[in-house]
Each structure stands twice: as structure tokens, then as C-alpha cells.
């Protein structure tokens, strides 16, 4: 037994390892429960009693030497910056590339910020809606031909449950719960059953606005939209309002802005007219106010709505709406500096 202990002691003195993993393997070989030193302790029970004192003393010294040697090896690798895996902990860490906001989110936040400076709050509503909030309360009777302007996704076979075609449904919910004055905008995702192309998609985003109070006029609407356009597209931006039709506003208008690319001189983006359409607007129809419990004899208001994709395409000269939904990193990386 003593000869084996002395032989093992000499072996331990000469131990060497080139990596932290090798040092750990040596610990397992000599000091684990089934290691060489542990085996000697198991055999210690079988030696004669008169030898136990001498052998036990030498055996304890062997175990201490083995522990010290293994720890010395491990500490050497730790001081050199190597962990248990052998990695050099002094090397710089792996950097993670930061992403950016989606261009639609960038523009939406900019629009919200502009109207917030005018006192508009933000309201939200469900994307799965009922016919009352999407159509009926907005002056769309059941057989109204204007319903055909918006090809709707209905849920299963229930004609009363549908994916909202505009965020005007949130206007109705706000008017039902709150009496004037009301000044709010409604950003959100909407759905229409349209063929997907470079200019159209079945999913897109809108920001609509509503202002109801006493003595609100069309002049208030015009000045609000003029301020918005100059803030978003530049101080030199001009607007024009063209008569139009929407069931929920009377009178109604489409708003164009002067083309920011050609300065109104004419180019392929504005189809050589010098103007680009960006939104629809108008004075809230009295029937819409009454449907939500607001006295149309006491209050008036205006509403407007715009597609965020259209605004973003104009702002960043994007020619294909499908790029917003493809998650192409090459496309999205272009907007890191736009935040």
C-alpha cells in the first residue's frame, strides 16, 4: 500500500495540463469518488490495524498534495483569462447589432406626436368589430351603395362580425362613451379584401382624427391639416381641398399636398400635376353625432383619415407597399437613421 501511495505521489507531482478542460479531467481521474486516490481510501479499510496509523497519515498527505496540484493547475488557467470552457475571458464580448423601428412605426409615431401638440389624445379599439360600429353608426344603412367601396372580411358566416375596414369604428366607440369636447386620433390596423399589388394590400394602417366641440368649423379643419402637413412634410408644403363624398361627413373633401419631390412643378410621383393626395376629411354628419348620443344642434365637429403606408411611401420614396410586410432586413436597415 505504501509503495503504491509513494508511486502515486510522484505521479501527481508531475501532472500538467494545457487547458482548463484537461485540468478538470485530472481532478476526475484522481479525486472523484471513483478516482485513484479514492480507491486507496477504500482499500485502507482492509489493511491490518497496526499499519493504519502510518498508512493513514501518508494517505492524507497524498490527498492534500493531489488537491493542491489540481487547484494550482486550475488557478493558472483562471489567471490567464480562461474559464471552465477554455474561453479567453479577457477578449472583447460579441456585439449584437441593434435593430430599428419599422418605417410604419416611425411615421405613425411622428403623426401622433404632431397631433399631440395640438391637444389630440390617442384612443384604440378592437380589430374584430360589429356592423354597427363599422358601418351603421357611421351613416351606412344596410343597403347603402357606399358599403361596396370597402370589400369587407366577414367572420365565418355571421354578417354582423367582421374585421374593421377603417379605424372610424373607434370614433364611434369614443363618442358613445364620452361627451364633447372630444379631440382624439385613432391609429391602427385595418383590413380589406383587396388584391395585393405594389399599390394595394389587404392589410394596412390608418390614423383617423376627430374633433367635436361647440362652434367647430371647416376653417378649423383646414388650419389643423395645414399645420400637420407643414410639420410632417416641410414648412414649404401647400395643401388643397377637393370636394368629395363620405357617408359620415358633410361636406367632405380629399386633401392633396404639393409634391415634395418636384416642388409642385410636376414629376412621375405626382403624375405631373404637382399635387399628391394623402387623406380624406370633412365635417361630421349630424346623423353620426345623433347615432352616438351627441346633440347635433349644440355640437359640431370634423374628422379626417389617412393611410400610414401612403404617407410613408411619399415620405421615403417607397414604390412598393409589399416591402412593408416582407421583413427584408436590407429594406429595414435603411431606416436606422430615420428614428
VEXLO-763346 format. One record per residue (C-alpha): residue in three letters; x, y, z. Coordinates in Angstrom, 3 decimals. Each point is the difference from the previous one (the first is absolute). Last residue first. Layout:
BEGIN
+------+----------+----------+----------+
: code :       px :       py :       pz :
+------+----------+----------+----------+
:  ALA :        X :        Y :        Z :
...
+------+----------+----------+----------+
# end
This chain:
BEGIN
+------+----------+----------+----------+
: code :       px :       py :       pz :
+------+----------+----------+----------+
:  UNK :  -35.647 :   57.367 :  -35.874 :
:  UNK :    0.991 :    0.536 :   -3.660 :
:  UNK :    3.628 :   -1.106 :    0.392 :
:  UNK :   -0.933 :   -3.641 :    0.437 :
:  UNK :   -2.454 :    0.211 :   -2.906 :
:  UNK :    2.114 :   -1.576 :   -2.747 :
:  UNK :    0.492 :   -3.133 :    2.101 :
:  UNK :   -3.663 :   -0.905 :   -0.613 :
:  UNK :    0.462 :   -0.589 :   -3.728 :
:  UNK :    3.107 :   -2.160 :    0.272 :
:  UNK :   -1.607 :   -1.822 :    2.919 :
:  UNK :   -2.925 :   -1.103 :   -2.158 :
:  UNK :   -2.947 :   -0.289 :    2.376 :
:  UNK :   -2.405 :   -0.593 :   -2.941 :
:  UNK :   -2.945 :    2.080 :    1.275 :
:  UNK :    1.132 :    3.583 :   -0.660 :
:  UNK :    1.602 :   -1.030 :   -3.305 :
:  UNK :   -3.459 :   -0.877 :   -1.351 :
:  UNK :   -0.842 :    3.707 :   -0.285 :
:  UNK :    2.337 :    0.360 :   -3.006 :
:  UNK :    1.305 :    3.396 :   -1.149 :
:  UNK :    1.647 :    1.337 :    3.155 :
:  UNK :    1.023 :    3.653 :   -0.346 :
:  UNK :    0.646 :    0.485 :    3.732 :
:  UNK :   -2.684 :    2.590 :    0.829 :
:  UNK :   -2.379 :   -0.971 :   -2.781 :
:  UNK :    0.143 :   -3.708 :    0.785 :
:  UNK :   -0.358 :    0.781 :    3.705 :
:  UNK :   -3.108 :    2.146 :   -0.556 :
:  UNK :   -1.577 :   -2.695 :   -2.157 :
:  UNK :    0.834 :   -2.740 :    2.512 :
:  UNK :   -1.442 :    2.090 :    2.849 :
:  UNK :   -3.337 :    0.292 :   -1.783 :
:  UNK :   -1.878 :    3.187 :    0.904 :
:  UNK :   -3.219 :    0.962 :    1.740 :
:  UNK :   -1.763 :    3.222 :    0.906 :
:  UNK :   -2.865 :    1.095 :    2.217 :
:  UNK :   -1.654 :    3.319 :    0.817 :
:  UNK :   -2.404 :    1.111 :    2.676 :
:  UNK :   -3.229 :    1.700 :    0.923 :
:  UNK :   -1.829 :    0.207 :    3.294 :
:  UNK :   -3.189 :    1.606 :    1.320 :
:  UNK :   -2.554 :   -0.870 :   -2.668 :
:  UNK :    1.804 :   -3.305 :   -0.700 :
:  UNK :   -0.714 :   -1.196 :    3.546 :
:  UNK :    2.312 :   -2.982 :    0.569 :
:  UNK :   -1.559 :   -3.427 :    0.720 :
:  UNK :    2.136 :   -2.113 :   -2.326 :
:  UNK :   -2.568 :   -0.198 :   -2.796 :
:  UNK :   -0.638 :    3.759 :    0.433 :
:  UNK :    3.607 :    0.866 :   -0.807 :
:  UNK :    0.018 :   -2.251 :   -3.073 :
:  UNK :   -3.281 :    1.505 :   -1.217 :
:  UNK :    1.503 :    3.500 :    0.377 :
:  UNK :    2.691 :   -0.947 :   -2.564 :
:  UNK :    3.479 :    0.716 :    1.319 :
:  UNK :    1.621 :    2.768 :   -2.050 :
:  UNK :    2.477 :   -1.302 :   -2.558 :
:  UNK :    3.178 :   -1.928 :   -0.688 :
:  UNK :    1.833 :   -2.330 :   -2.383 :
:  UNK :    3.763 :   -0.427 :   -0.135 :
:  UNK :    3.298 :    0.057 :   -1.934 :
:  UNK :   -0.624 :    1.061 :   -3.613 :
:  UNK :    3.137 :    1.175 :   -1.812 :
:  UNK :    0.226 :    3.285 :   -1.934 :
:  UNK :    2.410 :    1.429 :   -2.616 :
:  UNK :   -2.146 :   -1.424 :   -2.795 :
:  UNK :    2.788 :   -1.823 :   -1.833 :
:  UNK :   -1.177 :   -3.422 :    1.163 :
:  UNK :    0.888 :    1.036 :    3.579 :
:  UNK :    2.691 :   -2.696 :    0.181 :
:  UNK :    0.875 :    0.296 :   -3.726 :
:  UNK :    0.865 :    3.685 :    0.372 :
:  UNK :   -1.691 :    3.428 :   -0.079 :
:  UNK :    1.072 :    3.514 :    0.980 :
:  UNK :   -1.602 :   -0.146 :    3.445 :
:  UNK :    3.300 :   -0.009 :    1.894 :
:  UNK :    1.197 :   -2.963 :   -2.074 :
:  UNK :    0.609 :   -2.482 :    2.766 :
:  UNK :   -2.136 :    1.537 :    2.764 :
:  UNK :   -3.134 :   -0.155 :   -2.131 :
:  UNK :   -2.462 :    2.595 :    1.258 :
:  UNK :   -2.492 :   -1.624 :    2.324 :
:  UNK :   -3.434 :   -1.298 :   -0.882 :
:  UNK :   -3.057 :   -0.250 :    2.229 :
:  UNK :   -3.222 :   -1.766 :   -0.973 :
:  UNK :   -3.164 :    1.678 :    1.217 :
:  UNK :   -3.337 :   -0.583 :    1.686 :
:  UNK :   -2.867 :    2.350 :    0.868 :
:  UNK :   -1.536 :   -1.901 :    1.671 :
:  UNK :    1.845 :   -2.899 :    1.670 :
:  UNK :   -1.064 :   -3.564 :    0.892 :
:  UNK :   -1.149 :   -1.202 :   -3.430 :
:  UNK :    3.181 :    1.237 :   -1.717 :
:  UNK :   -0.049 :    2.098 :   -3.183 :
:  UNK :    2.517 :    2.325 :   -1.632 :
:  UNK :    0.656 :    3.690 :   -0.571 :
:  UNK :    3.718 :    0.801 :   -0.474 :
:  UNK :    2.165 :    1.550 :    2.704 :
:  UNK :    3.457 :    1.410 :   -0.792 :
:  UNK :    3.156 :   -0.042 :    2.049 :
:  UNK :    3.390 :    1.703 :   -0.163 :
:  UNK :    3.294 :   -1.236 :    1.407 :
:  UNK :    2.788 :    2.567 :    0.380 :
:  UNK :    0.397 :   -0.658 :    3.739 :
:  UNK :    0.798 :   -3.673 :   -0.516 :
:  UNK :   -1.733 :   -3.359 :   -0.486 :
:  UNK :   -1.107 :   -0.947 :    3.520 :
:  UNK :   -0.216 :    3.382 :    1.743 :
:  UNK :   -1.280 :    1.823 :   -3.087 :
:  UNK :   -2.648 :   -2.647 :   -0.603 :
:  UNK :   -1.219 :   -0.011 :    3.620 :
:  UNK :   -0.298 :    3.793 :    0.143 :
:  UNK :   -1.996 :    0.021 :   -3.253 :
:  UNK :   -2.196 :   -2.825 :    1.300 :
:  UNK :   -0.886 :    1.906 :    3.172 :
:  UNK :   -0.541 :    3.254 :   -1.923 :
:  UNK :   -2.401 :   -1.677 :   -2.423 :
:  UNK :   -1.987 :   -1.751 :    2.720 :
:  UNK :   -0.358 :    3.186 :    2.034 :
:  UNK :   -1.178 :    1.811 :   -3.160 :
:  UNK :   -2.618 :   -2.729 :   -0.455 :
:  UNK :   -1.505 :    1.112 :    3.290 :
:  UNK :   -0.194 :   -1.070 :    3.650 :
:  UNK :   -2.503 :    2.263 :    1.778 :
:  UNK :   -0.499 :   -2.224 :    3.059 :
:  UNK :    2.175 :   -3.077 :    0.212 :
:  UNK :    0.886 :   -3.128 :   -1.951 :
:  UNK :    3.453 :   -0.803 :   -1.410 :
:  UNK :    0.672 :   -3.403 :   -1.540 :
:  UNK :    3.117 :   -1.485 :   -1.582 :
:  UNK :    0.829 :   -3.101 :   -2.003 :
:  UNK :    3.369 :   -1.676 :   -0.346 :
:  UNK :   -0.004 :   -3.037 :   -2.228 :
:  UNK :    1.965 :   -3.184 :   -0.525 :
:  UNK :   -0.077 :   -2.679 :   -2.702 :
:  UNK :   -0.997 :   -3.600 :   -0.559 :
:  UNK :   -1.576 :   -1.228 :   -3.255 :
:  UNK :    2.670 :    1.865 :   -1.963 :
:  UNK :    0.093 :    2.568 :   -2.787 :
:  UNK :    2.533 :    1.960 :   -2.085 :
:  UNK :    2.650 :   -2.629 :   -0.865 :
:  UNK :   -2.710 :   -2.663 :   -0.093 :
:  UNK :   -2.120 :   -2.076 :    2.337 :
:  UNK :   -3.586 :   -0.523 :   -1.168 :
:  UNK :   -2.448 :    1.568 :    2.441 :
:  UNK :   -2.202 :   -1.427 :    2.742 :
:  UNK :    0.483 :    2.831 :    2.455 :
:  UNK :    1.604 :    0.016 :    3.431 :
:  UNK :    0.975 :    2.701 :    2.499 :
:  UNK :    2.899 :    0.551 :    2.412 :
:  UNK :    0.015 :    2.908 :    2.406 :
:  UNK :    0.419 :    3.671 :    0.796 :
:  UNK :   -3.016 :    1.823 :    1.469 :
:  UNK :    0.325 :    3.698 :    0.698 :
:  UNK :   -1.830 :    1.975 :    2.678 :
:  UNK :   -1.637 :    3.328 :    0.818 :
:  UNK :   -3.410 :   -0.352 :    1.640 :
:  UNK :   -1.720 :    2.905 :    1.759 :
:  UNK :   -2.450 :   -1.564 :    0.075 :
:  UNK :   -1.678 :   -2.962 :    1.745 :
:  UNK :    1.881 :   -3.233 :    0.395 :
:  UNK :   -0.978 :   -3.668 :   -0.117 :
:  UNK :   -2.035 :   -0.194 :   -3.210 :
:  UNK :    2.182 :    2.619 :   -1.718 :
:  UNK :    3.143 :   -2.034 :    0.780 :
:  UNK :   -1.554 :   -3.213 :   -1.324 :
:  UNK :   -1.111 :    1.754 :   -3.176 :
:  UNK :    3.448 :    1.466 :   -0.624 :
:  UNK :    1.480 :   -3.474 :    0.538 :
:  UNK :   -2.144 :   -1.287 :   -2.870 :
:  UNK :    1.545 :    2.713 :   -2.158 :
:  UNK :    3.136 :   -2.168 :    0.151 :
:  UNK :   -0.837 :   -1.352 :   -3.447 :
:  UNK :   -0.945 :   -3.350 :   -1.571 :
:  UNK :   -0.476 :   -1.720 :    3.347 :
:  UNK :    0.190 :   -3.778 :   -0.171 :
:  UNK :   -3.563 :   -1.281 :    0.144 :
:  UNK :   -2.817 :   -1.275 :    2.201 :
:  UNK :   -3.602 :    0.904 :   -0.930 :
:  UNK :   -0.051 :   -2.005 :   -3.229 :
:  UNK :    0.584 :   -3.233 :    1.963 :
:  UNK :    1.024 :   -2.674 :   -2.500 :
:  UNK :    3.641 :   -0.335 :    1.119 :
:  UNK :    1.320 :    3.436 :    0.996 :
:  UNK :   -0.573 :    2.529 :   -2.786 :
:  UNK :    2.891 :    1.562 :   -1.933 :
:  UNK :   -1.354 :    3.128 :   -1.710 :
:  UNK :    0.323 :    1.450 :   -3.478 :
:  UNK :   -0.212 :    3.721 :    0.789 :
:  UNK :   -1.533 :    2.156 :   -2.727 :
:  UNK :   -2.915 :   -2.470 :   -0.169 :
:  UNK :   -1.232 :    1.332 :    3.323 :
:  UNK :   -0.427 :    3.367 :   -1.739 :
:  UNK :   -2.975 :   -1.489 :   -1.859 :
:  UNK :   -2.140 :    0.230 :    3.191 :
:  UNK :   -2.199 :   -3.074 :    0.341 :
:  UNK :    0.576 :   -0.525 :    3.734 :
:  UNK :    0.180 :    3.738 :    0.770 :
:  UNK :    3.559 :    1.437 :    0.235 :
:  UNK :   -0.343 :    3.142 :    2.137 :
:  UNK :    3.043 :   -0.582 :    2.201 :
:  UNK :   -2.049 :   -1.744 :    2.708 :
:  UNK :   -1.010 :   -2.622 :   -2.588 :
:  UNK :    3.419 :   -0.703 :   -1.497 :
:  UNK :    2.964 :   -0.977 :    2.176 :
:  UNK :   -1.584 :    0.466 :    3.436 :
:  UNK :   -3.345 :   -1.629 :   -0.852 :
:  UNK :    1.432 :   -2.737 :   -2.213 :
:  UNK :    2.011 :   -1.496 :    2.830 :
:  UNK :    3.763 :    0.073 :    0.557 :
:  UNK :    3.082 :   -2.184 :    0.041 :
:  UNK :    2.845 :    2.552 :    0.020 :
:  UNK :   -1.028 :    1.236 :    3.432 :
:  UNK :    0.464 :    3.642 :    1.068 :
:  UNK :    2.667 :    2.586 :    0.740 :
:  UNK :    0.105 :    3.640 :    1.071 :
:  UNK :    2.827 :    2.551 :   -0.184 :
:  UNK :   -0.375 :    3.580 :    1.297 :
:  UNK :   -0.075 :    3.113 :   -2.162 :
:  UNK :    1.134 :    3.249 :    1.633 :
:  UNK :    1.612 :    1.645 :   -3.018 :
:  UNK :    3.489 :   -1.098 :    1.067 :
:  UNK :   -1.403 :   -3.516 :    0.243 :
:  UNK :   -0.944 :    0.327 :   -3.681 :
:  UNK :    3.646 :    0.323 :   -1.002 :
:  UNK :    1.149 :   -2.775 :    2.369 :
:  UNK :   -2.586 :   -2.452 :   -1.337 :
:  UNK :    1.140 :    0.684 :   -3.562 :
:  UNK :    3.661 :   -0.515 :    0.940 :
:  UNK :   -0.842 :   -3.212 :    1.851 :
:  UNK :   -1.860 :   -1.301 :   -3.052 :
:  UNK :    2.908 :    0.953 :   -2.269 :
:  UNK :    2.579 :   -1.899 :    2.051 :
:  UNK :   -2.366 :   -2.927 :    0.557 :
:  UNK :   -0.598 :   -0.337 :   -3.750 :
:  UNK :    3.764 :    0.173 :   -0.606 :
:  UNK :    0.502 :   -2.929 :    2.417 :
:  UNK :    2.082 :    0.999 :    2.989 :
:  UNK :    3.643 :   -0.904 :   -0.020 :
:  UNK :    2.206 :   -2.939 :    0.883 :
:  UNK :    3.169 :    0.027 :    2.042 :
:  UNK :    2.787 :   -2.305 :   -1.094 :
:  UNK :    1.205 :   -2.102 :    2.881 :
:  UNK :    3.664 :    0.251 :    0.942 :
:  UNK :    1.929 :   -3.108 :    1.003 :
:  UNK :    2.020 :    0.769 :    3.109 :
:  UNK :    3.556 :    1.255 :   -0.106 :
:  UNK :    2.653 :   -2.627 :    0.941 :
:  UNK :    1.113 :   -0.141 :    3.631 :
:  UNK :   -2.246 :   -2.983 :    0.706 :
:  UNK :    2.074 :   -2.258 :   -2.236 :
:  UNK :   -2.160 :   -3.073 :   -0.431 :
:  UNK :    1.288 :   -3.321 :    1.320 :
:  UNK :   -3.470 :   -1.160 :    0.974 :
:  UNK :    0.703 :    0.218 :    3.736 :
:  UNK :    1.219 :    3.526 :   -0.425 :
:  UNK :    3.230 :    1.235 :   -1.563 :
:  UNK :    1.226 :    3.499 :    0.850 :
:  UNK :    3.614 :   -0.921 :    0.690 :
:  UNK :   -0.614 :    0.273 :    3.746 :
:  UNK :   -2.798 :   -2.566 :   -0.327 :
:  UNK :    2.304 :   -2.397 :   -1.892 :
:  UNK :    2.624 :    0.137 :    2.723 :
:  UNK :   -2.629 :   -0.344 :    2.688 :
:  UNK :   -1.099 :   -3.288 :   -1.527 :
:  UNK :    3.530 :   -1.465 :    0.023 :
:  UNK :    0.645 :    1.072 :    3.559 :
:  UNK :   -3.365 :   -1.403 :    1.087 :
:  UNK :    0.943 :   -3.389 :   -1.485 :
:  UNK :    3.414 :    0.014 :    1.744 :
:  UNK :   -1.388 :    1.088 :    3.371 :
:  UNK :   -2.729 :   -2.630 :   -0.049 :
:  UNK :    2.472 :   -2.768 :   -0.967 :
:  UNK :    2.463 :    1.048 :    2.706 :
:  UNK :   -2.769 :    0.023 :    2.604 :
:  UNK :   -1.127 :   -3.481 :   -1.048 :
:  UNK :    3.550 :   -1.320 :    0.189 :
:  UNK :    0.543 :    1.509 :    3.469 :
:  UNK :   -3.194 :   -1.740 :    1.158 :
:  UNK :    1.325 :   -3.324 :   -1.342 :
:  UNK :    3.332 :    0.433 :    1.758 :
:  UNK :   -1.714 :    0.507 :    3.376 :
:  UNK :   -2.420 :   -2.873 :   -0.614 :
:  UNK :    2.829 :   -2.368 :   -0.893 :
:  UNK :    1.899 :    0.662 :    3.242 :
:  UNK :   -3.014 :   -0.202 :    2.303 :
:  UNK :   -1.641 :   -2.847 :   -1.903 :
:  UNK :    2.981 :   -2.326 :    0.144 :
:  UNK :   -0.750 :   -1.595 :    3.432 :
:  UNK :   -3.679 :   -0.349 :   -0.993 :
:  UNK :    0.768 :   -2.251 :   -2.979 :
:  UNK :   -1.040 :    1.319 :   -3.452 :
:  UNK :   -3.524 :   -0.590 :   -1.316 :
:  UNK :   -1.626 :    3.361 :    0.767 :
:  UNK :    2.800 :    1.838 :   -1.825 :
:  UNK :   -1.177 :   -1.645 :   -3.252 :
:  UNK :   -2.862 :    2.544 :   -0.303 :
:  UNK :    2.412 :    2.853 :    0.731 :
:  UNK :    2.292 :   -1.304 :   -2.753 :
:  UNK :   -2.946 :   -0.005 :   -2.422 :
:  UNK :   -0.698 :    3.635 :    0.873 :
:  UNK :    3.540 :    0.916 :   -1.004 :
:  UNK :   -0.372 :   -1.740 :   -3.378 :
:  UNK :   -3.384 :    1.577 :   -0.798 :
:  UNK :   -3.379 :   -1.728 :    0.363 :
:  UNK :   -1.426 :    2.617 :    2.339 :
:  UNK :    1.875 :    2.715 :   -1.868 :
:  UNK :    3.481 :    1.018 :    1.124 :
:  UNK :    2.571 :   -1.578 :   -2.363 :
:  UNK :   -1.584 :   -0.442 :   -3.449 :
:  UNK :   -2.778 :    2.575 :    0.534 :
:  UNK :    2.493 :    2.656 :    1.036 :
:  UNK :    2.180 :   -0.904 :   -2.972 :
:  UNK :   -2.987 :    0.442 :   -2.340 :
:  UNK :   -0.619 :    3.451 :    1.481 :
:  UNK :    3.595 :    1.008 :   -0.703 :
:  UNK :   -0.407 :   -1.233 :   -3.592 :
:  UNK :   -3.099 :    2.175 :   -0.411 :
:  UNK :    1.865 :    3.036 :    1.362 :
:  UNK :    2.525 :   -0.427 :   -2.783 :
:  UNK :    3.657 :   -0.986 :   -0.401 :
:  UNK :    0.208 :   -2.297 :    3.012 :
:  UNK :    2.912 :   -1.302 :    2.058 :
:  UNK :    0.461 :   -2.619 :    2.749 :
:  UNK :    3.586 :   -0.692 :    1.081 :
:  UNK :   -0.636 :    0.210 :    3.738 :
:  UNK :   -3.046 :   -2.256 :   -0.371 :
:  UNK :    2.065 :   -2.856 :   -1.420 :
:  UNK :    2.520 :    0.231 :    2.824 :
:  UNK :   -2.850 :   -0.192 :    2.520 :
:  UNK :   -1.512 :   -2.989 :   -1.855 :
:  UNK :    3.247 :   -1.930 :    0.333 :
:  UNK :    0.250 :    0.888 :    3.677 :
:  UNK :   -3.573 :   -1.149 :    0.620 :
:  UNK :    0.561 :   -3.229 :   -1.951 :
:  UNK :    3.137 :   -0.764 :    2.021 :
:  UNK :   -1.824 :    0.740 :    3.252 :
:  UNK :   -2.821 :   -2.431 :   -0.955 :
+------+----------+----------+----------+
# end
